[in-house]
Amino acid sequence: MTTKLRWGILGAANIARKNWQAIFHSGNSVLTAVASRDVAKSRQFIRNCQSQVPFEREPAALGSYEELIASPDVDAIYLPLPTALRKEWVLRAAAAGKHVLCEKPCAVSAEDLREMLDACRKNRVQFMDGVMFMHSHRLARLRETLDDNKTIGPVRRIVSQFSFSPPEDFFQTNIRGNSRLEPLGCLGDLGWYCVRFSLWTMNWQMPVRVTGRILRQSAADANSAGVPIEFSGELFFDGGVSASFFCSFAANQQWANVSGTNANLHIPDFVLPFTNQELGFEVHQNNFTAVGCQFKMEANERQVLVGEHGGAPATTQEANMIRNFANAVRSGQLNEDWMEQALKTQEIMDACLKSARDAE
């Protein structure tokens, strides 16, 4: 592949605006089409994005998903459709030979995701879930710190939280409150990132046991059975390592902490880097001494900076994600790791939700 990877966006969802910009700044990709079930919506989406981040050639506005799948001008599809619809369109895209970048959660269940991945393998197309922080340059420094065997020491505990505070009418107007379209609620929308961070920290070792609890659920109505809106989970690994996470549609928080025998590592913005702040993380190695009647806890903290800013367009984790995906397609070799990482995340989410449902 000597030319840029040609992308199509299947569904004019708001989150797709971020990846419009990422495709533009990736350097090895171009957006050629946007599809909606209403061509007027496609045109409006393109008009809004093109006015801020203009491609040299304006992407085509299409009035059906089928038209995008069949387009000879599209090599890869970014799929931000509701979770309940993703399986159908991933299968169709794979059958048409289109590579797929899929929003998370990838599927309603791990069973569905296995079928999706099998279709991608059969048709030799790349699949990846859209976990942006996995493509941040910060991750390499985090791994270096965790693996040096002295700064943090052997990992014992991983804790993370990702939540946001929606507007008052959120559950009436947003699909994330609709159990037919987004049955996993906050667990799928936000907990996916927490589970992924724990898996990454553990070098993809699967837990031997998990538990989950639905702390709060949206009210059921004629259109929806209600979805989890506050959820907590625990993962237990061989060797005594444990991880906990909390996700909710309640408050704006996103942080992760890894505790070892020597110190703990804290990331205050592990999913979405703070705007215009240098990427980094904190290492806390507090010292306690007791001499006679004097008990002292002294802070020993340092910040590790990566040297990039969250707002630099060409180095954002979103642009890195698109660039990495296009490079994988260019290589001609399927990146199986990305597929397995998505499946492991989905399997853990399924198990957490089953535990929570069984406890009701």
N, C-alpha and C positions, 0 to 999 in steps of 0.2 A: 504494500500500500504506500504509494508515494504522494498521494494527495490527502487533504484533510478528511477526517471522518465526518460523514454527513449525518446529522441528527434530526430526528423528528420528535416533537413533544406530543404525546397522546393524552389529551385532556388539559384544558386551560385552567388548571388549579392555581391558586395564588402562590403556592410553594414553588411552582415551576418558574416563577420570575427569577428566583435566585440562581437556578441552573441555566436560564437564558444567559445571564451575565457570566456564569462560569464557563459555558461553552465559548462565549465571545473571547474571554481572557485566557483560555487554555493554550492557544497557540497551535494546536494540532487538530482542531475541530471547527465545524461550522454548522449553524442551524439552518435547515432548508425548508422545514414545514412545521406547522402547528395544526392539530386537528381537534375539533369539538363536534358534538352532535348538532350544534348550531353554528353555521359558518359565520354568522354575524358576531358570535362570541369569539371565534378564532380571530376575526379581523380586529376586534376591539383589543384583545390580548396583545396581538402583534403591534397594533398602533401604540399602545401604552408603553410596551417594552422597547420598541424601536426608537421611540422619541428620546429615551434615556441612554440606551446602549445599542446603537445602530449597526447592524450588519451591512456590509457593502451591498449585498443583494438581499432585499427584504424577503424573509421566509414566506412561503406560500400559505395561504389560509385555506384549510380544508374543512368540509362540512360533515365528515364521517370518519370514524376510527378505521373502517375498512379501507378507505382511500389512502390513509397514511400507511397502513400495513402493506398495501400493494404498490406503493410508490417506488419507482426505480431510482429516485433521487435521495432515498433514505437508506443508510447503512445500519443505524442504531436508533433505538427508541428509548426515550426517557418516559417512564410510566408512573404518573402521580395519581392515577385513578383511585377511588375508594378501595379499601382492602378486599371487600367481598367481590369486586370485579376483576381483581388482578390476575387470578389464575387463568380465566378465559383469554385475556389479551396477551398474556405471556405465551400461552400455548399457540395462539395465532401468530404472534410475532416470530416465535422460534420456527414454526412451520414455513414461514415466508423467508427464513434466512436472515432475520434481523437480530442484531445483538440487543440485549436488554439491560438497562439500568432501572431497577425497580425500587420505588419508595418502600419504606418500612411501616408496619410489619409487612413482610412479603406476601403472606397468605393468611387465611383464616386458621389453618392448621398445618402442622408439619407434614401430614399425609399429602395435603394439596401441594406443598412446596416441593416435596420429593418428586411428584409428578411433573411439576414445572421444570425442575432441574434436569430430570431425565429427558424431557423434550429438548432442552437447550443442548445437552450433550449429544443427543441423537442427530441434531441438525447442525452441530459444530458451531454454535453461537455462544458468545460470552454472556454470562449472567453475573450481576453484582447488585447487592443492596446498597441503597443510598445513605450509608452511615458516613457522614462527611468527616467526622473527627478522625476516622481511621486513616485519612490521607493528610493529616496535619504533620508538618515537619517536627512538631513538638513530640510526637510519639517516639521518635528515634532517641531523643534525649531522655525521655522517661524510661525507656527500655534499658538504656545504658546505665542509668542510675539504679534501677531495680536489680540489674544483673551483675553489678560489680561486687556483690557479696559482702560489702562492708558498710555502705552508706545507710541503707535501710535494713539490711540483714534479711534473713529468711522471712518471707511474707506470712503473716498470721491472720490478718483481717482486712477486708475490703468493704468500704461503705460508700454509697453514692446516692444522690438525690437529683431528680430532674422533675420540675413542675413549673407550671405557668398559671397566671391568673387571667381567666377569660372574662369577657364582658357579661353582663347580667343575662342577656338573651341567648347565650352560647348554646345551651342544650335545645333550644327551640329552632335556631337558625343554622347551626353548624353540623355537618355530617358526623363529626366525632361524637355526637350525642345520640346517634342513630344506630341501634343494635343490628339492623339489617345490613348497613353499609360498613360500620366500624364496630364489630361485636367485641373486640378486645379492649375498647375504651382507652383509658390512660395507660394501661399495661402495654398495649401495642404501640401507641403513639409516642410514649415517653420511656416506659420501662425497657423497651428494646435497647436503648442506648446504655442503660445501667447494666443490663445483662451482658451486653457486648463488651463493656469496659472490664467487667469481672473476668470474662473469658479471655480477653486479651492479656490482662495482668497475669493470669494463670497459664499463659502460653497454650491456650486452647484445650487445656485439661477439662473434661466434663465433670460436673459435680456428681457425687454418689447419691445425693438426696437433696430434695428441695421442698420448701413449704411456701405457701402463699396465703395472703389474707386480703379480702376485699373490705376495706375500712369504710368505704362509702360508695354508694351506687346511685346513678341518676334515676329519677322517677320514671316508671313505666307509663306509657300512654298508648293510644290506638296505633301509633306508628312505630313504637320501639319498646322493647322489653326492658330497657335500661342497660347501662354499661358501667363498668368500674370507673369511678372518678377519683378514688384514692386507693392505692394498692401498696402493700409491702410484701417483700419476699426475702427468703433466706436460702442461700446455697451452701452446701456442705461438701468439701472436697477431701480426698484422701490426704492423710498427714495432718489432719486437724485444722486446716485452713478453712475459714468461713467468709461469706460475703453477704451483706444485706443491702437492700435498696428500697427506696420509697419514691413513688411517682404519683402525681396528682394534678388535677385541674383546679388548683387552689392558690398557688403563690409562685412568684417568679424566683426560682432558685435552681442552680445547676452546679453541682460540685462533686468531687470524688476524693476519697482519702484511702491511702494504702498504708497500713501499719505493719512494721516489721519488728524484729527483736531489738534493733538498734535505734530506730527513728521512724517517723511517719512522713509520708509524702502527700501533699495537698494540692489539688488543682481546683481553683475557684471558678473556672469557666470551661469545664471539660467537653461540653457539647458545642456551644456557640462562643467563640472567643470574644471577649469584650472589645467593643469597637475602639480602634485607635490606641489600643494598649499592646505593648510588646508581649508576644507569646511567652509564657513561662510557667513555673510551678514553684512550690515552696517545700523546703525540707526542714522539719522540726526535730531537733535532737535535744530535748530538754534534760537538764541535769538536776538530780536531787541529792542533797547531802544532809546528814544529821550528825551534829556534833554537840554533845551535851543537851542543852535545852533549845538549841538552834536548829530549826528545820527549814531548809531552803530549797525552793524549786526555782531554778534559773533557766530562762529561755535561751536557747541556742538555735537561732533560725537563720536560714539563708534562702535567697531567691535565686533560682536558676532561670536565666533568660535565654531564649532561643535565637533572638536576633531578627525576628520578623514581626510585623504588625498585623493584627486581625483585619485591618481595612485595606491592605495593599492588594489591588485587584488581581494581579497575576500570581500571587503567592497564597491566596486564600485556600483553605482546605477544600472548598467547592471546586475551584479551578484545578487544584491538584487531582481531585477525584476524576474529573472529566479527562484530564491529561493522562492519568494512569490507565483509565479505561481504554482510551484510544490507542495508547502504546501497547496494551495487551492485545487488542484486536490486530494491530499492525504486526505483532510478532507471529501471528498465525497459530499460536499455542493457547489453548484454553487455560485460564488461571483457575484451577480446581480449588485452591485455597479460599477464594472469595465465595464460591458456592458452598463449601463446607462450613465456613464461618456463618453464613446466613442460616443454614439448616440447623446448626448447633444452637444458635440464638433462638430460633423458632421452637425447637424441641424443649428448651428450658422454659420458655414462656408458656408453652402448652402445659408443662408439668406444674408450673406455679399456679396457673389458672385452675387446673384440675384439683390441686390441693385446696385452693380457696373454695371451689364449688363443693367439694366433699365435706368441708368444715361447716357449711351453711346449715 
